Amino acid sequence: MKKIGIEKINLYGCSLFMPQAELARARGKDPEQVVNDYLINTRSLNPPYEDTVTMGANAARNLLTEEEKNQIGLLIVGTEGSVDFGKPISTNIHRALGLPPNVRNFETKHACYSGVAGLDTAISWIASGLNRGKKALLIATDFSRQHFHKDHEFVLGGVAAAVLISEEPKIIEYEIERNGYWTTDIYDTFRPTARQEAGNNEVSLYSYMDALEGAYKHYQESVGPDLNFDNDFAYNMYHMPFPGMAFQAHRVLCNLARPRKKSEIRESFNQKVLPSLRYASRVGSTYGASNFIGLCGLLKSIEQAGPEERIGFFAYGSGAIGEFYSARICPGAKQRIEDLKIDEALDQRREVSFEEYELIEKIRENAVEQPEFEPDLTLLDDWYARHYAGQKYLVLKSVRDYYREYIWS
């Protein structure tokens, strides 16, 4: 059987951030409680000249050499924040990255499952042999809509992940025959328009847990009766609509394996799950990129991965679907993540004040679906000139009669 997995990976955590405690104070909430409940310290934010296209391209911009670009045969972009209801943003990103013309490309949508839906497709394409030696580039890119004065304003954020999937895994190797799925039709959270996100937080929580239990039991069926939750997984990673959700998820699987005290669950969580929250706690909601953000956080945080240690992954998408799958860590994976300098990149973000946060969100919201729009590059004390100019980030130059023009800064 072919080895298939992640050869390269990179994250883009936007260029701005809002401290969670400051947002809580401005909304009259207890800052300590808000941070502890959601396990989010800061949330990422985009200036008006960034969107899901620019985020995805900026995650991938330094991922591929010119030679590797010619090895791409499939480009999949997962998002629930596309800028067009017909034209896929995979075409915008294909052009921006300078990929060759003979590349199959498309966009996937299934709420926060979009990234793993694309991952499964890429793995199947390679496993079938239809790739003919080519590699797949998967990008998951999303950011939240405006939710002023609502409780879920504290679980917002944005991030993009770019992942190179190939027969030469260097980060993790997927166990392609070990998968479990669970699905249902439910309105837990959804986006009925380009501007609106709607739903019920309580319904979403129960749907998530049902999907987790159902997908894991289906995974058990594919693996067999000898599966041991405590011993078989060195680490567990869960979809994180907010990082605090990971503890609730781990408690479900711990008790499903065997009932235990909360203190024992907490100990297991701290060892097996907490390291994966490293970057999610800095960017906020991670949408379809969640499993990839968690993977980078895990590999960065642990002292050293043992040979072929197994990670159990759970992906979830509202609407709804859950998938439980697994992979083994490749030798040298930790150093490859170290070399990405993700912490340093997040440190370069500009902190915004509460007033700047509201201003940016209002501008961005008002620009949605407008036939004409030209972002103001002088906003935030000329942040574009100080951070973007000459640094080769993809940015939105303008919208003219709905045609979007992107340029490299």
C-alpha positions, 0 to 999 in steps of 0.5 A: 500500500502506498504511503500518503501523507503531509509532505509540507504544511504552513499556516497564515494567522492574519496580520492583526489581532485583538486581545480576548481580555480587551474585547471582554472588558469592552463588552462588560464581561469578566475577562478572566472567565472569558479567557478560561471558558474559551481558552482563546487569548487573542483572535486574528483579524484581517484588514479590509484588503485581505479575504479568504483568497489572500489568506489561502495564497499567503499560507501557500506563498512560501510552501512550494519551490518552482519545481514543486509547483510543476508537480501539483496536479490537484488544488482543493480549497476548503472554505465557507467564506468564499467571495463568489457563489459561482466562481471558486476561489481555487481559481484565484489562488491557482493564478496567484501562486503561478501553478501550471495550467494542467491542474484540476481545481475546485472549492469544497464547502461543508462548514468546518469540515471543508478542509478534511473533505478536501483532504480525503479527496486528495488522499483518494486521488493519490491512492487510486493512482490517478495522480500519475505521480503528481501531488495535491495542494490543499488549502483551508481558509476562513474567517468569521463574520461580524457578531457584535454584542453576541456571546459567540463574538468571543469565539471568532477568528481567522486562519488559513492552512496550506498542505502539500499531500503526496506519496512522500510524507514528511510530517504525518502519514495517514492510515488511509483504511482507518476512518469513521464517519457520522452524519445527520441533517441539522441546523446547528450553525449555518450561513444563510447569506453572505453576511449572516451566520445563524444557529443555536449554540446548544444544538451545535454542542450536542450535534458535535458530541453526537458526531464525535461519538458516532464517528469514533464508534464507526472508526472502531468498526473499521479497526477492530475489537482490539482498539484501545483508546488509552494506549493506541493514541499518543495524542488526540486532536479535535475540531476546535470551533474554540479551543475550550471545546477540545476538553469537552470532546476528550471527556466524551471519548475518555468515558466512552472507553471506560468511565473515569474521574474528572481528574484523570480526564484532565491529566489525559487532556493535558498530556494528549490534547493540550499541546494541539491548542497552541496556535488555536489559542492565538488565532481564535476560531479555525474553521476548516483549517482546525485539524491542521492548526492543531497538528502544527501546534502539537508538533511544535509543543511536544518535546519530541515525537516517538517513532510512528506515534499515532494521532487520533483526529476528529473533524466536524462540520455543522449541518452536520458531519463528523469524521474520526481518522488517524495518522502516524508522525514521521521522523523529523516532523517536529524540526520541520514545524520548528523551521516554519517559525509560526510563533514568530509570524504570529508575533508580527501581527499588529494589536488593534484597539477595541475601536479599531476592531469595530471599525475594521469589522464594519468596513469589511461587512459593508464591502461584502457583495458590493460591485465596487470597492477599493480598500483604504491602504492608509488604515491603522496608521499605514499598516499596509506600508509598514507590514505589507509593502514590498513583502510579497503578500497577496492583497485585494487591490480593488473590486470593479463591477464585481471583478476582483483584482489581486496583487502581490504587495 
